[in-house]
Amino acid sequence: MSVEIIVRETGTGLEIVSGRRRLEALLALRDEVVVMSPGVGEMVIARLPDGRLQASANPEHVALFRQPEISGSSKTLA
C-alpha cells in the first residue's frame, strides 16, 4: 500500500498538512509505516509509546520498515 502525506517544516520539526487520516489509519494497524511526501521523499513514521510521532527520511530506516508489496502471484518458498 502506498500512501502520500504532505508535510512542512516548522521550527520544532515537521507538521502534517494533508493525509493525517490516512496516516492514522495505517498507524492503527502498525506502529511504524513508510509513506511518501513530496519534497522529502520516502520516510518512516513511528508512533512512540507516549503517543507522539517520530519521522525519519534515513534510507536505512525506510528500508528496514518497508513492507513488501502484496501481489496477485502465488509464489511461495516451501
DSSP file (Angstrom, degrees, kcal/mol; ACC not computed):
  #  RESIDUE AA STRUCTURE BP1 BP2  ACC     N-H-->O    O-->H-N    N-H-->O    O-->H-N    TCO  KAPPA ALPHA  PHI   PSI    X-CA   Y-CA   Z-CA
    1    1 A M              0   0    0      0, 0.0     2,-0.5     0, 0.0    66,-0.1   0.000 360.0 360.0 360.0 131.1    0.0    0.0    0.0
    2    2 A S        -     0   0    0     33,-0.0     2,-0.4     2,-0.0    33,-0.1  -0.920 360.0-176.1-110.0 128.6    1.4    3.4   -1.0
    3    3 A V        -     0   0    0     -2,-0.5    33,-2.6    31,-0.3     2,-0.5  -0.976   9.8-156.9-127.0 137.5    0.3    6.4    1.0
    4    4 A E  B     +a   36   0A   0     -2,-0.4     2,-0.3    31,-0.2    33,-0.2  -0.950  13.2 176.5-114.8 132.2    1.2   10.0    0.3
    5    5 A I        -     0   0    0     31,-2.4     2,-0.5    -2,-0.5    14,-0.2  -0.930  23.5-133.7-126.1 156.1    1.2   12.7    3.0
    6    6 A I  E     +D   18   0B   0     12,-2.7    11,-3.3    -2,-0.3    12,-1.7  -0.948  28.5 176.6-113.1 125.9    2.2   16.4    2.7
    7    7 A V  E     -D   16   0B   0     -2,-0.5     2,-0.3    31,-0.3     9,-0.2  -0.850  14.5-156.9-123.3 159.2    4.4   17.8    5.5
    8    8 A R  E     -D   15   0B   0      7,-2.1     7,-2.8    -2,-0.3     2,-0.3  -0.985  26.0-111.0-134.5 150.5    6.0   21.2    6.1
    9    9 A E  E     -D   14   0B   0     -2,-0.3     5,-0.2     5,-0.2     2,-0.2  -0.607  36.2-180.0 -82.5 135.2    9.0   22.0    8.2
   10   10 A T  E >   -D   13   0B   0      3,-3.9     3,-0.6    -2,-0.3    -1,-0.0  -0.647  46.7 -91.9-119.9-178.8    8.4   24.1   11.3
   11   11 A G  T 3  S+     0   0    0      1,-0.2     3,-0.1    -2,-0.2    -2,-0.0   0.745 126.6  38.4 -66.8 -23.1   10.8   25.3   14.0
   12   12 A T  T 3  S-     0   0    0      1,-0.1     2,-0.3     0, 0.0    -1,-0.2   0.402 128.4 -72.7-109.7   1.3   10.2   22.2   16.1
   13   13 A G  E <  S-D   10   0B   0     -3,-0.6    -3,-3.9     2,-0.0     2,-0.4  -0.990  78.8 -20.8 149.2-138.7   10.0   19.5   13.3
   14   14 A L  E     -D    9   0B   0     -2,-0.3     2,-0.4    -5,-0.2    -5,-0.2  -0.879  45.5-155.8-113.2 143.8    7.5   18.5   10.7
   15   15 A E  E     -D    8   0B   0     -7,-2.8    -7,-2.1    -2,-0.4     2,-0.6  -0.966  21.7-124.4-117.0 134.5    3.8   19.3   10.6
   16   16 A I  E     +D    7   0B   0     -2,-0.4    -9,-0.3    -9,-0.2     3,-0.1  -0.683  30.4 174.7 -79.7 119.2    1.4   17.1    8.7
   17   17 A V  E     +     0   0B   0    -11,-3.3     2,-0.3    -2,-0.6   -10,-0.2   0.850  67.4   7.0 -90.9 -42.3   -0.5   19.4    6.2
   18   18 A S  E    S+D    6   0B   0    -12,-1.7   -12,-2.7     1,-0.1    -1,-0.3  -0.999 113.2  40.6-145.0 140.8   -2.5   16.7    4.4
   19   19 A G     >  +     0   0    0     -2,-0.3     4,-2.4   -14,-0.2     5,-0.2   0.553  60.1 134.3 103.6  10.7   -3.0   13.0    4.8
   20   20 A R  H  > S+     0   0    0      1,-0.2     4,-2.8     2,-0.2     5,-0.2   0.895  74.1  50.9 -61.0 -40.7   -3.3   12.8    8.6
   21   21 A R  H  > S+     0   0    0      2,-0.2     4,-2.3     1,-0.2    -1,-0.2   0.912 110.6  48.4 -64.8 -41.9   -6.4   10.5    8.4
   22   22 A R  H  > S+     0   0    0      2,-0.2     4,-1.9     1,-0.2    -1,-0.2   0.918 113.6  48.1 -62.3 -42.2   -4.6    8.1    6.0
   23   23 A L  H  X S+     0   0    0     -4,-2.4     4,-2.6     1,-0.2    -2,-0.2   0.921 110.9  50.0 -64.6 -44.4   -1.6    8.1    8.3
   24   24 A E  H  X S+     0   0    0     -4,-2.8     4,-1.1     1,-0.2    -1,-0.2   0.879 108.3  53.9 -62.4 -38.0   -3.7    7.5   11.4
   25   25 A A  H  X S+     0   0    0     -4,-2.3     4,-0.6     1,-0.2     3,-0.3   0.914 111.8  44.4 -63.8 -41.9   -5.4    4.6    9.7
   26   26 A L  H >X S+     0   0    0     -4,-1.9     4,-2.0     1,-0.2     3,-1.2   0.903 110.7  53.7 -67.3 -40.7   -2.1    2.9    8.9
   27   27 A L  H 3< S+     0   0    0     -4,-2.6    -1,-0.2     1,-0.3    -2,-0.2   0.680  98.1  65.1 -70.5 -15.9   -0.7    3.6   12.4
   28   28 A A  H 3< S+     0   0    0     -4,-1.1    -1,-0.3    -3,-0.3    -2,-0.2   0.770 111.0  37.4 -71.9 -24.7   -3.8    1.8   13.8
   29   29 A L  H << S+     0   0    0     -3,-1.2     2,-0.3    -4,-0.6    -2,-0.2   0.806 129.8  17.1 -93.5 -35.3   -2.5   -1.3   12.2
   30   30 A R     <  -     0   0    0     -4,-2.0    -1,-0.2     1,-0.1     3,-0.1  -0.941  61.4-134.8-137.6 155.4    1.2   -0.9   12.7
   31   31 A D  S    S+     0   0    0     -2,-0.3    16,-2.6     1,-0.2     2,-0.4   0.720  96.5  39.4 -82.6 -22.0    3.5    1.2   14.9
   32   32 A E  E     + B   0  46A   0     14,-0.2     2,-0.3    -6,-0.1    14,-0.2  -0.995  68.3 174.7-130.6 133.5    5.8    2.1   12.0
   33   33 A V  E     - B   0  45A   0     12,-2.4    12,-3.1    -2,-0.4     2,-0.5  -0.977  26.2-132.2-136.3 150.9    4.8    2.9    8.4
   34   34 A V  E     + B   0  44A   0     -2,-0.3   -31,-0.3    10,-0.2     2,-0.3  -0.898  33.5 173.2-101.7 128.5    6.6    4.1    5.3
   35   35 A V  E     - B   0  43A   0      8,-3.0     8,-2.6    -2,-0.5     2,-0.4  -0.846  28.6-122.8-129.7 165.9    5.0    7.0    3.5
   36   36 A M  E     -aB   4  42A   0    -33,-2.6   -31,-2.4    -2,-0.3     6,-0.2  -0.922  24.2-175.8-110.8 136.5    5.9    9.3    0.6
   37   37 A S  E >>  - B   0  41A   0      4,-1.8     4,-3.6    -2,-0.4     3,-1.8  -0.987  30.2-115.9-133.7 124.8    6.0   13.0    1.0
   38   38 A P  T 34 S+     0   0    0      0, 0.0   -31,-0.3     0, 0.0    -2,-0.0  -0.311 103.0  15.6 -57.4 136.1    6.6   15.4   -1.9
   39   39 A G  T 34 S+     0   0    0      1,-0.1   -33,-0.0   -33,-0.1     0, 0.0   0.091 130.5  52.3  87.5 -24.3    9.9   17.3   -1.4
   40   40 A V  T <4 S-     0   0    0     -3,-1.8     2,-0.2     1,-0.2    -1,-0.1   0.735  90.3-153.6-108.5 -38.7   11.0   14.9    1.3
   41   41 A G  E  <  -B   37   0A   0     -4,-3.6    -4,-1.8     2,-0.1     2,-0.2  -0.649  53.5  -3.6  94.3-155.4   10.6   11.5   -0.5
   42   42 A E  E    S+B   36   0A   0     -2,-0.2     2,-0.3    -6,-0.2    -6,-0.2  -0.499  71.4 169.5 -73.8 140.7   10.1    8.2    1.3
   43   43 A M  E     -B   35   0A   0     -8,-2.6    -8,-3.0    -2,-0.2     2,-0.4  -0.991  30.8-127.5-148.2 153.2   10.1    8.4    5.1
   44   44 A V  E     -BC  34  56A   0     12,-2.9    12,-2.3    -2,-0.3     2,-0.5  -0.872  20.5-162.9-102.9 136.0    9.2    6.1    8.0
   45   45 A I  E     -BC  33  55A   0    -12,-3.1   -12,-2.4    -2,-0.4     2,-0.4  -0.978   7.9-170.3-119.7 129.8    6.9    7.4   10.7
   46   46 A A  E     -BC  32  54A   0      8,-3.1     8,-2.6    -2,-0.5     2,-0.6  -0.933  20.9-133.1-122.2 142.6    6.7    5.7   14.0
   47   47 A R  E     - C   0  53A   0    -16,-2.6     6,-0.2    -2,-0.4     5,-0.1  -0.844  27.3-142.7 -91.8 122.5    4.3    6.1   16.9
   48   48 A L    >   -     0   0    0      4,-3.3     3,-2.4    -2,-0.6    -1,-0.0  -0.393  26.9-102.8 -79.7 161.7    6.2    6.4   20.2
   49   49 A P  T 3  S+     0   0    0      0, 0.0    -1,-0.1     0, 0.0    -2,-0.0   0.795 122.7  55.2 -56.6 -29.0    4.9    4.8   23.4
   50   50 A D  T 3  S-     0   0    0      2,-0.1     3,-0.1     1,-0.0    -2,-0.0   0.413 123.0-104.4 -86.2   4.0    3.7    8.2   24.7
   51   51 A G  S <  S+     0   0    0     -3,-2.4    -1,-0.0     1,-0.3     2,-0.0   0.227  79.2 128.6  97.3 -14.7    1.7    8.8   21.5
   52   52 A R        -     0   0    0     -5,-0.1    -4,-3.3     1,-0.1     2,-0.4  -0.322  55.2-125.4 -70.9 158.9    4.0   11.2   19.8
   53   53 A L  E     -C   47   0A   0     -6,-0.2     2,-0.4    -3,-0.1    -6,-0.2  -0.853  20.5-167.0-105.7 143.1    5.0   10.6   16.2
   54   54 A Q  E     -C   46   0A   0     -8,-2.6    -8,-3.1    -2,-0.4     2,-0.3  -0.997   6.2-162.6-129.4 136.0    8.6   10.5   15.0
   55   55 A A  E     -C   45   0A   0     -2,-0.4     2,-0.3   -10,-0.2   -10,-0.2  -0.878   8.3-176.6-120.6 149.8    9.7   10.6   11.4
   56   56 A S  E     -C   44   0A   0    -12,-2.3   -12,-2.9    -2,-0.3    -2,-0.0  -0.987  18.1-171.0-144.3 134.3   13.0    9.7    9.6
   57   57 A A        +     0   0    0     -2,-0.3   -15,-0.1   -14,-0.2    -1,-0.1   0.229  46.6 132.2-103.2  10.9   13.9   10.0    6.0
   58   58 A N    >>  -     0   0    0      1,-0.2     4,-2.3   -14,-0.1     3,-0.6  -0.488  59.0-138.0 -63.4 123.3   17.1    8.0    6.5
   59   59 A P  H 3> S+     0   0    0      0, 0.0     4,-2.5     0, 0.0     5,-0.2   0.813 102.0  56.2 -56.9 -31.8   17.2    5.4    3.7
   60   60 A E  H 3> S+     0   0    0      2,-0.2     4,-1.7     1,-0.2     5,-0.1   0.899 109.1  45.9 -66.7 -39.6   18.4    2.7    6.1
   61   61 A H  H <> S+     0   0    0     -3,-0.6     4,-1.7     2,-0.2    -1,-0.2   0.912 112.5  50.7 -67.7 -42.3   15.4    3.3    8.3
   62   62 A V  H  X S+     0   0    0     -4,-2.3     4,-1.4     1,-0.2     3,-0.2   0.932 111.0  48.1 -61.3 -46.4   13.0    3.3    5.4
   63   63 A A  H  < S+     0   0    0     -4,-2.5    -1,-0.2     1,-0.2    -2,-0.2   0.865 108.6  55.7 -63.1 -35.9   14.4    0.0    4.0
   64   64 A L  H  < S+     0   0    0     -4,-1.7    -1,-0.2     1,-0.2    -2,-0.2   0.876 118.0  32.0 -63.7 -38.5   14.1   -1.6    7.5
   65   65 A F  H  < S+     0   0    0     -4,-1.7   -31,-0.2    -3,-0.2    -1,-0.2   0.478  86.5 119.3-102.8  -3.5   10.4   -0.8    7.8
   66   66 A R     <  -     0   0    0     -4,-1.4   -33,-0.0    -5,-0.1   -22,-0.0  -0.438  57.1-139.5 -65.6 133.4    9.2   -1.0    4.2
   67   67 A Q        -     0   0    0    -66,-0.1     3,-0.1    -2,-0.1    -2,-0.1  -0.733  22.5-106.3 -92.1 141.1    6.6   -3.8    3.7
   68   68 A P        -     0   0    0      0, 0.0     2,-0.1     0, 0.0    -1,-0.1  -0.392  41.2-103.7 -64.5 144.4    6.8   -6.0    0.6
   69   69 A E        -     0   0    0      1,-0.1     2,-0.6    -2,-0.1    -3,-0.0  -0.452  30.1-125.3 -67.4 139.7    4.1   -5.2   -1.9
   70   70 A I        -     0   0    0     -2,-0.1     2,-0.2    -3,-0.1    -1,-0.1  -0.786  37.4-178.1 -87.3 121.7    1.2   -7.7   -1.9
   71   71 A S        -     0   0    0     -2,-0.6     0, 0.0     2,-0.2     0, 0.0  -0.696  39.6-112.9-118.1 171.1    0.8   -9.0   -5.4
   72   72 A G  S    S+     0   0    0     -2,-0.2     2,-0.1     2,-0.1    -2,-0.0   0.542  81.5 108.3 -80.1  -6.9   -1.6  -11.5   -7.1
   73   73 A S        -     0   0    0      1,-0.1    -2,-0.2     2,-0.0     0, 0.0  -0.377  63.9-144.1 -73.9 152.5    1.2  -14.0   -7.7
   74   74 A S        +     0   0    0     -2,-0.1     2,-0.3     2,-0.1    -1,-0.1  -0.131  43.0 148.2-109.0  37.6    1.1  -17.2   -5.7
   75   75 A K        +     0   0    0      2,-0.0     2,-0.3     0, 0.0    -2,-0.0  -0.565  19.3 172.6 -73.3 130.7    4.9  -17.6   -5.3
   76   76 A T        -     0   0    0     -2,-0.3     2,-0.8     0, 0.0    -2,-0.1  -0.970  33.5-131.8-136.0 153.4    5.8  -19.3   -2.0
   77   77 A L              0   0    0     -2,-0.3    -2,-0.0     1,-0.1     0, 0.0  -0.900 360.0 360.0-104.5 105.2    9.0  -20.6   -0.6
   78   78 A A              0   0    0     -2,-0.8    -1,-0.1     0, 0.0     0, 0.0   0.372 360.0 360.0-127.7 360.0    8.3  -24.0    0.8
